[in-house]
Every structure is written in C-alpha cells, then in structure tokens.
C-alpha cells in the first residue's frame, strides 16, 4: 500500500515507484534525530545520529529503491520512538505520584511504586500500531515485536525499582504486563489483518485474491472449519508463502550470509553497465570503457566503526547497566539475529537496512563517550573532540567517495576498481 500510494499520486513509473520509499527514508533521518536527542538528552548527539544515517550508503540506496525493507525500517524506527516517549511519560507519571521531601526531592516509596497505575499510555498503543504495520510489510517485523515487548516490560521493571518497589517484577506483573500485552500484540495483529483488507474483501469465486477461495474448495472441513473462511484461507496463504521462502535455496550471485553483514562483506549490485567513452556520462577522453553501478553498500567507515561501537554498547549494557545501551542492542538484535536462523536459504545484505538506525545510535553513543563526560578536563575534552571529529569526517568523506556507486554515476573503470576495497564487492 505504501509504495502503491506513490504510484497512485505520480503514476506507474520509476518516480512513482520510488517516491514513498524516498519520503520515508528522508523522514526516518529526521525521526532518528529526535530519537537520538531523547535517548542521549543531547541535541548535538541526536543530530549526529541522524547525520550518520543520512550518509550511510545502504540507507541512501534503499531510500531510492522500491523495496519493502526501507518501509519496514521506517515502521520499526517509529515503533521504537513511540516506546521511548512512553518510557519517559510513564516515569514522569510515576515520579509525580511519589512523595516529595521538604527540600523538594522526590522520595522513593515502596507502596506507591508497587501500586501506582500508569494510565492508558497512548504512545504504547501507537507503538503497537507501528509494529503491526511493520509485520504487514515483512514478517521479520514479528521478531521486532517480540523484542520490543520484552524491552518495554523491562523498562517498566526499572521504573518501579527506581521508584522504590521492593519486588518490581511482581509489581509489573500485576499492574503493567496485561496492559502492555493488550497495547502491543492484539493491536499489531488487528493492524496486520487490516493490511489484508483488499484481499479479504475480494471475490471468492476464483476471480479474487490468490488462495482467497481455498477454504471453500481445497480446505473444506477439517478441525478449524468453525473459523471464518477468509481467516483459514489467509492462514493457508501465509503458510504456503513461508514454506516457499524458507525452502528457497537457489544460488544467487549476490546472496550473503549474515555473518558478513556487519563488515559489508557482500553488498548487492542493483545495476551495472559499461558505457563507452562519450556515452551515458562516460568522459569522451576516457581511455577505456567506464563503469556505472548502483551498489547497496553500507558506508564502510560507518559500518566498521559500528562494529567497535557495538562492543562498547554491550559493555555499557552488561557492566554499567546503561538502559540506553540495552535499547540500542535490542534494536540491532531484533533486526539482525533472526537471520541466523535462515542461513541455509537465499538471503541478501540489504535486509540489514532495518537495523541501520540502531547502528548509527551505537556509533553516536561511542562518539559521546569519546567526547568525554561532563566535568572532564579541557585537555580531555579537546582530545575527545578531535578524535570524534576525525571519525565523523572520515565517515562523511567515505560516503562522498562512494557516491558514484550509490547513484549510478559513470566513472572511469580504474576509479571503479579503486573503490572495490574487498574482492567480495565485485
């Protein structure tokens, strides 16, 4: 529906196909700025996170390509942002219910922390809507739903513990878990089913949607015949789709294993041609043919920095109990780890665009650490600012250097070869 909206507005042509993915890709950069600002409590770091995503080659190419993965990334990021807002508002509501000392400081109170109700929490319901849209786009949104639900519940546990609850897990089980489930899982399921409304309402005489009449023909009877025909037909359709894709193992030139994704091991080439000198942008004085390519390659300096940043994020989470690090790790894990379950099937690097925002947040968190904590000496701050500035400039230069490969610009074949840093990129 999202890509079709662009086609509806601008016609069935390359611009119409790509308009909505370009729009959502642009909005995702702005959204990440806001999310980073809320996560790190720093306008500078928030803007840096958005800037890093703006100069990521994979995100840039996917924003110019009519594929579902960029749409999925947008809804996943929107859900994360909604849960982040919900976390802040829930903690503020809990803090408002706690007693205040004579000097104005909020005092923890076990009874209030364990019994306080946190209201309807509309941002959590909105997150459920976004997650339903994500699942309606691609099924790997299911793993994100599961991971984000666990993350949100753990945030509630942390909030009640800080507020003074002696048994925060029990308090969350009594006060929050049921509402957290209702606001996410059922909302996501209903939203997912609504994304099929066109298929559901199509004719059942064989002229409607694919498999729409299955329950009335091949699927007659059975243990689940009490369910509506449309639901049984949909389940069968989805089962067949899943069976096909899980069993898809035909070799492809650009398939890759998820083990290689974080280091840009095998990017996907969407387009390649070798124009002769003087044709299709190839300089007339070129000694030999040029190369034009659109390569879905993450900006190498950014992705390689992200590998180090993820180590730092995991260290912050495990040894410093930093909830921000845990949230970033959750986003990466939800978009990345499930693909290890399907290593035997044909999969591609561009699926990784779903967790690009969280890689950018990881690098931003590392840059924040390099800059130094508040109150650090001038020498420490200058050294940190220099190192952080060099890193960001290297990433930006790297994006500019690979620009021809992101946009299909004709360059001399020698310049193209110079950009093939790894043999697996060819």
Secondary structure per residue as TSV (DSSP state, phi and psi in degrees):
chain	resnum	aa	ss	phi	psi
A	1	X	-	360.0	-39.0
A	2	X	H	-64.8	-50.6
A	3	X	H	-65.3	-37.6
A	4	X	H	-63.5	-28.9
A	5	X	H	-62.9	-40.1
A	6	X	H	-64.1	-39.5
A	7	X	H	-65.8	-36.7
A	8	X	H	-63.5	-39.7
A	9	X	H	-78.5	-38.0
A	10	X	H	-120.9	1.8
A	11	X	-	94.8	167.3
A	12	X	S	-84.8	78.6
A	13	X	S	-148.8	169.9
A	14	X	H	-54.5	-37.2
A	15	X	H	-68.1	-44.0
A	16	X	H	-63.7	-39.4
A	17	X	H	-61.8	-38.2
A	18	X	H	-98.5	-8.5
A	19	X	H	-59.8	-49.4
A	20	X	H	-69.4	-36.8
A	21	X	H	-67.0	-35.0
A	22	X	H	-66.8	-40.8
A	23	X	H	-64.3	-47.0
A	24	X	H	-67.6	-34.6
A	25	X	H	-63.4	-39.8
A	26	X	H	-67.8	-44.8
A	27	X	H	-64.6	-32.3
A	28	X	H	-65.3	-33.0
A	29	X	H	-64.4	-46.7
A	30	X	H	-63.3	-40.5
A	31	X	H	-64.7	-39.3
A	32	X	H	-66.8	-33.6
A	33	X	H	-58.1	-46.8
A	34	X	H	-66.5	-41.2
A	35	X	H	-65.0	-44.3
A	36	X	H	-62.4	-38.5
A	37	X	H	-63.8	-42.0
A	38	X	H	-70.8	-36.7
A	39	X	H	-70.5	-43.9
A	40	X	H	-100.2	-4.9
A	41	X	T	56.8	39.1
A	42	X	-	-146.8	121.9
A	43	X	H	-64.5	-39.3
A	44	X	H	-61.3	-49.9
A	45	X	H	-67.5	-34.5
A	46	X	H	-62.3	-47.3
A	47	X	H	-65.1	-34.4
A	48	X	H	-64.2	-42.0
A	49	X	H	-59.3	-45.2
A	50	X	H	-64.3	-39.7
A	51	X	H	-63.2	-42.7
A	52	X	H	-60.9	-39.6
A	53	X	H	-70.2	-32.7
A	54	X	H	-65.1	-26.8
A	55	X	T	-106.3	20.6
A	56	X	-	-90.5	127.5
A	57	X	H	-65.0	-39.8
A	58	X	H	-64.1	-46.4
A	59	X	H	-61.5	-41.2
A	60	X	H	-63.5	-48.2
A	61	X	H	-65.6	-42.1
A	62	X	H	-68.0	-26.9
A	63	X	H	-74.1	-14.3
A	64	X	T	-108.2	10.7
A	65	X	S	-127.0	138.2
A	66	X	-	-84.9	73.6
A	67	X	-	-126.1	157.2
A	68	X	H	-72.8	-23.8
A	69	X	H	-64.7	-34.5
A	70	X	H	-67.1	-36.5
A	71	X	H	-66.1	-43.8
A	72	X	H	-58.5	-45.3
A	73	X	H	-56.6	-42.2
A	74	X	H	-61.6	-47.2
A	75	X	H	-68.8	-36.3
A	76	X	H	-63.9	-44.8
A	77	X	H	-65.3	-39.4
A	78	X	H	-63.1	-41.1
A	79	X	H	-63.0	-42.1
A	80	X	H	-61.3	-44.3
A	81	X	H	-61.7	-40.7
A	82	X	H	-63.2	-42.7
A	83	X	H	-66.4	-33.5
A	84	X	H	-65.8	-43.3
A	85	X	H	-63.7	-43.1
A	86	X	H	-59.4	-40.3
A	87	X	H	-59.3	-47.2
A	88	X	H	-64.2	-43.2
A	89	X	H	-69.9	-38.2
A	90	X	H	-64.9	-41.7
A	91	X	H	-66.1	-38.3
A	92	X	H	-64.9	-40.1
A	93	X	H	-66.5	-39.2
A	94	X	H	-67.3	-41.3
A	95	X	H	-64.3	-35.6
A	96	X	H	-66.4	-24.4
A	97	X	H	-85.0	-13.4
A	98	X	S	-81.1	153.0
A	99	X	-	-69.6	155.1
A	100	X	B	-117.3	131.1
A	101	X	-	-69.6	171.4
A	102	X	T	-62.1	-28.3
A	103	X	T	-88.8	8.4
A	104	X	S	89.7	3.6
A	105	X	-	-88.8	139.5
A	106	X	B	-72.7	131.8
A	107	X	-	-108.2	129.9
A	108	X	-	-59.2	145.0
A	109	X	-	-144.0	115.5
A	110	X	H	-61.9	-42.6
A	111	X	H	-63.6	-47.1
A	112	X	H	-67.4	-42.4
A	113	X	H	-62.0	-31.3
A	114	X	H	-90.9	-16.9
A	115	X	H	-114.3	-15.8
A	116	X	-	-62.7	138.1
A	117	X	-	-96.7	142.0
A	118	X	-	-105.2	14.7
A	119	X	-	80.2	-168.5
A	120	X	-	-74.4	-28.0
A	121	X	-	56.6	67.2
A	122	X	H	-60.5	-29.0
A	123	X	H	-68.2	-28.2
A	124	X	H	-71.7	-37.3
A	125	X	H	-65.1	-38.0
A	126	X	H	-65.8	-36.6
A	127	X	H	-61.9	-40.2
A	128	X	H	-60.8	-39.3
A	129	X	H	-62.8	-46.2
A	130	X	H	-63.4	-38.6
A	131	X	H	-68.4	-35.4
A	132	X	H	-63.7	-40.0
A	133	X	H	-66.1	-35.5
A	134	X	H	-64.2	-45.1
A	135	X	H	-66.0	-36.7
A	136	X	H	-65.6	-22.4
A	137	X	H	-82.6	-52.8
A	138	X	-	-148.3	147.2
A	139	X	T	-65.8	-23.7
A	140	X	T	-64.9	-7.0
A	141	X	H	-61.9	-21.4
A	142	X	H	-61.5	-41.1
A	143	X	H	-66.8	-35.7
A	144	X	H	-65.6	-42.7
A	145	X	H	-56.1	-49.3
A	146	X	H	-61.9	-45.7
A	147	X	H	-66.0	-43.4
A	148	X	H	-69.1	-33.2
A	149	X	H	-64.0	-44.5
A	150	X	H	-62.2	-44.3
A	151	X	H	-59.8	-45.4
A	152	X	H	-64.3	-39.4
A	153	X	H	-66.9	-40.3
A	154	X	H	-65.5	-33.4
A	155	X	H	-62.0	-40.2
A	156	X	H	-64.7	-40.1
A	157	X	H	-60.2	-45.1
A	158	X	H	-63.3	-38.8
A	159	X	H	-64.1	-44.6
A	160	X	H	-71.7	-31.5
A	161	X	H	-65.4	-46.1
A	162	X	H	-63.1	-33.3
A	163	X	T	-74.6	-8.5
A	164	X	T	116.1	2.2
A	165	X	-	-63.8	132.2
A	166	X	S	-79.1	-31.8
A	167	X	S	-126.2	74.3
A	168	X	H	-62.5	-34.9
A	169	X	H	-65.9	-41.1
A	170	X	H	-66.5	-39.7
A	171	X	H	-61.9	-42.4
A	172	X	H	-67.2	-38.9
A	173	X	H	-60.1	-39.2
A	174	X	H	-79.4	-40.0
A	175	X	H	-102.8	-29.8
A	176	X	T	-118.1	-33.0
A	177	X	H	-61.0	-46.3
A	178	X	H	-60.6	-46.3
A	179	X	H	-67.8	-34.8
A	180	X	H	-63.5	-40.3
A	181	X	H	-64.8	-47.1
A	182	X	I	-62.5	-36.3
A	183	X	I	-75.6	-16.7
A	184	X	I	-115.6	-63.4
A	185	X	I	-64.9	-56.8
A	186	X	I	-61.8	-38.0
A	187	X	H	-62.9	-42.3
A	188	X	H	-64.6	-41.0
A	189	X	H	-64.7	-46.5
A	190	X	H	-62.0	-42.8
A	191	X	H	-62.2	-42.0
A	192	X	H	-61.1	-45.4
A	193	X	H	-64.2	-36.4
A	194	X	H	-63.8	-29.4
A	195	X	T	-68.0	-13.7
A	196	X	T	-101.4	11.7
A	197	X	H	-58.9	-37.5
A	198	X	H	-61.8	-42.8
A	199	X	H	-68.0	-42.7
A	200	X	H	-61.6	-39.8
A	201	X	T	-85.2	-2.4
A	202	X	S	-72.7	158.7
A	203	X	-	-59.8	153.7
A	204	X	S	-109.2	17.0
A	205	X	S	-93.7	13.5
A	206	X	S	99.2	-9.8
A	207	X	S	-100.7	-1.7
A	208	X	S	-87.9	-151.9
A	209	X	S	-64.2	159.6
A	210	X	T	-58.9	129.6
A	211	X	T	65.8	8.8
A	212	X	T	-61.4	-32.4
A	213	X	T	-100.3	16.7
A	214	X	T	-60.1	-44.6
A	215	X	T	-63.2	-28.7
A	216	X	T	-88.1	-8.2
A	217	X	T	-121.8	-91.9
A	218	X	T	-67.1	-25.2
A	219	X	T	-99.6	19.0
A	220	X	-	-63.8	143.4
A	221	X	S	74.1	-160.5
A	222	X	S	95.0	171.2
A	223	X	T	-66.3	-23.8
A	224	X	T	-108.1	24.2
A	225	X	T	-66.8	-14.7
A	226	X	T	-74.3	-15.8
A	227	X	S	-78.1	154.4
A	228	X	-	-57.4	145.6
A	229	X	H	-57.9	-39.7
A	230	X	H	-63.8	-34.9
A	231	X	H	-72.3	-40.9
A	232	X	H	-67.9	-38.0
A	233	X	H	-65.9	-39.5
A	234	X	H	-64.8	-43.3
A	235	X	H	-60.8	-42.7
A	236	X	H	-63.6	-43.8
A	237	X	H	-57.4	-49.7
A	238	X	H	-64.6	-38.1
A	239	X	H	-62.5	-42.2
A	240	X	H	-66.0	-39.8
A	241	X	H	-62.5	-46.1
A	242	X	H	-62.6	-43.7
A	243	X	H	-61.9	-39.9
A	244	X	H	-64.5	-48.2
A	245	X	H	-72.5	-35.1
A	246	X	H	-66.8	-33.2
A	247	X	T	-88.0	0.9
A	248	X	-	-76.0	108.9
A	249	X	-	-132.2	12.5
A	250	X	-	-64.0	135.2
A	251	X	-	-66.6	147.8
A	252	X	-	-137.9	142.9
A	253	X	T	-55.6	-37.4
A	254	X	T	-108.1	16.6
A	255	X	-	-68.1	157.0
A	256	X	-	-150.0	161.7
A	257	X	-	-96.7	139.8
A	258	X	G	-58.6	-20.3
A	259	X	G	-58.6	-27.6
A	260	X	G	-93.2	-5.8
A	261	X	G	-66.0	-44.1
A	262	X	G	-65.1	-20.2
A	263	X	G	-107.4	18.6
A	264	X	T	59.0	42.3
A	265	X	-	-64.3	-41.9
A	266	X	S	-145.1	83.4
A	267	X	-	-69.1	163.7
A	268	X	E	-103.6	129.7
A	269	X	E	-91.4	118.3
A	270	X	E	-87.9	-23.8
A	271	X	E	-158.2	139.0
A	272	X	E	-154.2	135.8
A	273	X	E	-150.9	161.4
A	274	X	-	-121.8	83.9
A	275	X	-	-69.7	148.4
A	276	X	-	-77.4	159.5
A	277	X	T	-53.3	132.0
A	278	X	T	87.5	-1.0
A	279	X	S	-121.5	142.9
A	280	X	T	51.1	42.6
A	281	X	T	86.7	-4.1
A	282	X	-	-77.2	126.3
A	283	X	-	-54.8	138.6
A	284	X	T	-63.4	-26.9
A	285	X	T	-92.5	10.5
A	286	X	-	-64.9	137.5
A	287	X	S	-70.9	-26.2
A	288	X	S	-147.3	-175.6
A	289	X	-	-59.5	153.0
A	290	X	E	-94.2	179.4
A	291	X	E	-127.0	135.2
A	292	X	E	-124.1	124.3
A	293	X	E	-146.8	145.1
A	294	X	E	-113.6	110.6
A	295	X	E	-117.2	121.8
A	296	X	E	-79.5	79.0
A	297	X	-	-118.1	122.6
A	298	X	-	-63.6	141.6
A	299	X	-	-53.9	113.2
A	300	X	H	-54.0	-46.2
A	301	X	H	-61.1	-34.9
A	302	X	H	-69.7	-46.4
A	303	X	H	-69.6	-38.5
A	304	X	H	-69.9	-34.7
A	305	X	H	-66.0	-34.4
A	306	X	H	-64.7	-31.9
A	307	X	H	-60.4	-44.5
A	308	X	H	-68.1	-38.6
A	309	X	H	-64.2	-36.7
A	310	X	H	-65.9	-35.7
A	311	X	H	-62.2	-44.1
A	312	X	H	-64.0	-42.1
A	313	X	H	-61.4	-44.9
A	314	X	H	-64.7	-38.1
A	315	X	H	-62.5	-45.0
A	316	X	H	-61.3	-37.5
A	317	X	H	-72.3	-48.5
A	318	X	H	-73.4	-40.7
A	319	X	H	-105.0	-17.2
A	320	X	H	-117.8	-0.6
A	321	X	-	52.2	41.1
A	322	X	-	-83.7	112.1
A	323	X	H	-63.1	-30.0
A	324	X	H	-64.3	-41.7
A	325	X	H	-63.8	-40.5
A	326	X	H	-62.5	-39.5
A	327	X	H	-65.1	-42.8
A	328	X	H	-65.1	-44.4
A	329	X	H	-61.8	-37.0
A	330	X	H	-62.7	-44.0
A	331	X	H	-62.6	-42.5
A	332	X	H	-66.3	-46.3
A	333	X	H	-62.1	-41.2
A	334	X	H	-64.6	-35.0
A	335	X	H	-90.0	-17.8
A	336	X	H	-110.4	-53.4
A	337	X	G	-60.9	-36.7
A	338	X	G	-56.8	-25.8
A	339	X	G	-69.2	-17.5
A	340	X	G	-70.4	-15.5
A	341	X	G	-76.5	-13.6
A	342	X	G	-124.9	37.0
A	343	X	T	-66.3	-22.6
A	344	X	T	-81.9	-11.5
A	345	X	S	-98.2	170.5
A	346	X	-	-80.2	109.8
A	347	X	-	-131.4	164.6
A	348	X	-	-133.0	155.0
A	349	X	G	-61.9	-32.4
A	350	X	G	-66.7	-11.5
A	351	X	G	-61.3	-23.0
A	352	X	G	-69.2	-10.6
A	353	X	G	-59.8	-22.7
A	354	X	G	-62.1	-35.2
A	355	X	G	-105.2	10.3
A	356	X	H	-55.8	-44.5
A	357	X	H	-56.6	-35.1
A	358	X	H	-77.7	-29.7
A	359	X	H	-64.3	-40.2
A	360	X	H	-64.9	-38.6
A	361	X	H	-65.2	-37.0
A	362	X	H	-64.1	-45.5
A	363	X	H	-64.4	-38.8
A	364	X	H	-62.2	-41.1
A	365	X	H	-64.0	-38.7
A	366	X	H	-65.2	-42.1
A	367	X	H	-61.4	-40.3
A	368	X	H	-60.0	-38.9
A	369	X	H	-69.0	-38.0
A	370	X	H	-64.4	-37.4
A	371	X	H	-63.1	-27.7
A	372	X	-	100.6	154.1
A	373	X	-	-76.2	161.2
A	374	X	T	-58.1	139.9
A	375	X	T	88.9	-0.9
A	376	X	-	-68.0	158.2
A	377	X	-	-65.3	160.0
A	378	X	H	-60.7	-39.1
A	379	X	H	-61.9	-44.1
A	380	X	H	-63.4	-41.5
A	381	X	H	-68.9	-40.6
A	382	X	H	-65.6	-44.3
A	383	X	H	-62.8	-42.6
A	384	X	H	-64.8	-43.8
A	385	X	H	-63.3	-38.2
A	386	X	H	-64.6	-47.8
A	387	X	H	-63.7	-44.0
A	388	X	H	-64.2	-41.7
A	389	X	H	-63.0	-41.1
A	390	X	H	-62.4	-42.8
A	391	X	H	-61.3	-48.4
A	392	X	H	-64.6	-40.3
A	393	X	H	-65.9	-37.8
A	394	X	H	-63.5	-42.1
A	395	X	H	-63.8	-44.1
A	396	X	H	-64.5	-45.3
A	397	X	H	-59.5	-40.0
A	398	X	H	-62.6	-40.1
A	399	X	H	-63.5	-44.0
A	400	X	H	-63.6	-40.2
A	401	X	H	-61.3	-39.9
A	402	X	T	-90.9	3.9
A	403	X	H	-49.3	-45.7
A	404	X	H	-57.7	-32.2
A	405	X	H	-78.8	-18.0
A	406	X	H	-87.6	-22.9
A	407	X	H	-115.6	-2.6
A	408	X	T	74.3	24.7
A	409	X	-	-74.9	134.6
A	410	X	-	-70.5	129.3
A	411	X	E	-135.5	153.6
A	412	X	E	-54.5	145.1
A	413	X	H	-58.3	-31.6
A	414	X	H	-67.0	-36.9
A	415	X	H	-67.7	-36.1
A	416	X	H	-65.4	-44.2
A	417	X	H	-63.0	-35.4
A	418	X	H	-63.9	-24.7
A	419	X	T	-89.9	-6.5
A	420	X	-	-85.1	75.5
A	421	X	-	-65.8	-30.9
A	422	X	S	-119.0	144.3
A	423	X	G	-59.8	-29.9
A	424	X	G	-75.3	-5.5
A	425	X	G	-82.8	-14.9
A	426	X	-	-81.1	360.0
